[in-house]
Amino acid sequence: MFVLHEWALAEAVIAAALEVADKESLNRVTEVVLKVGELQGIELEILEFAFSQLKRGKLENAEFKTGMAKAEFQCRVCGHKWVLDKQKLDENVAEAIHFLPEIAHAYLRCPGCESPDFEVVEGRGIWLQTIRGVR
């Protein structure tokens, strides 16, 4: 099920990159750099393989570079900011958060005041950072 997720996301990224290339009048795209949020639940190897199989047209020879954006939280009670440390999580909890990031509030607490009331500041979504090409 999640393998299809990576392929669908790769197709969406390719469509967005092609749209940007058209708007910027690029004849050929050489590089696409994107960030994937740690809480997005994406396997980067599968996503990168999907890019290699799905890229087409102006993107046919483009290099796709993917990076991971760490999950960062901020407590709504005390204002403390912290980064998710998966090494400190129980294996079952880490897997649950990986497959359903929305349940993080059920398992995580602010290290400053122990409140479960926090927001995800970074670490969700996928975004294009840079598209380079030739006009």
N, C-alpha and C positions, 0 to 999 in steps of 0.2 A: 504494500500500500504506500509506504513512504518513498519507495523508489519512483513511483509515478509522480509524487509530489515534487521531487527534484527535477524531473523531466518537464513538468508543467511550468515550474519556475524558470528553468533554462529557456524555454520557449518564450515566456513573457519578457525576460531580459533581452533576448535576441530581438524581439519585436520592438522593444523600447530603444535599443541601440540603433536599429535600422531607422527608426523615426528620427532620432537625434542626428544620425548621419545625413539623412535627407535634408533636415532643417539647416544643418551646417554646410550643406553642399559638398559633402565628402564623397569622392569617387570610390575610395577604398578605405576601410577601417583597418588599422594596424594593431590597435590595442584597446581592450576594454578592461577597466579596473573597477571592481565592485567589492562592497563590504557586505558580509552576511552576519546578522545578529546571532550571538551565541544561543539565545533562547528560541531562535527560529526553528530549531530541530532539523537542520539540514546536514546531510553528510557531504562534505566538500568534494570528496573523491567522486561521488556519483554525479554531483552537479557539474564538475569539470569534465567528466566523461560525456555527459549530456551535451555540453557546449561543443565538444569536439565532433559529435555526431550530428548536431542540429544546425550549426552555423552555415549560412548560405549567403549568396549574393555578395554584397559589399563586405560582409563579415567572413567570407570563406577562408581567408588566410589570417584573420585576426587572432592575436594571442589574448586569451582571457585570463586575467589574474584575479584571484579571489582571496580575500582576507577576512578574518574573523573579528568582529567587534565584541569585546568582552561585555558581559551583562553587568550593568551598574545600577544600583538602587539608591533611593533616598527616602529616609523615614519621614513620614508626614507628621509625626509626633515631636521628635527631637531634632530633625534636620540632618542627622548623620548620613553620610554617603559611604557606600561600600561596594566592592566588586565581588561577584560570585566566585567562590573557591570550591570547585567541584570535588577537589581532593578531600575536603573535609565533610562531604556529604556521604550519607549511607548509600550504598550501591543502588538499592531499590528507589530511594528518594531521587537520586540523580537521574535514573532512567525515567521515572514518572515525570519529572520536570522536563526532560529532553523531549518526550513524546507529547506532553500537554503543558506547555509553559504557563498557561493561565492558572494552574494550581500551585504555583510557587508560593502564594500567600498562605497556603495550608501547611507548608513545610518550613518556610524561612521566617526568621525573626530578625529585627534590627539588632546588630551587635552592640549598639549603644544603650538601648532601653528595653530591648526584648519585645517591642511592639510588632504585630503582624501587619500594621498599616503603613505600607510603603508604596512607592511608585517605581516603575521601571524607567530609568533615565536613558539608558542605552542598552542595546543588545537585542532589539526586536527588528524584524524587517530585513529587507535587502535593498540596497541603493547603489546606483551607478555613481562612481566617483569621477571617473575620467574616461573619455572616449577620444582616442587619437587616430588621425587618418591623414589621407592625402587628397588634396582638391584636384 
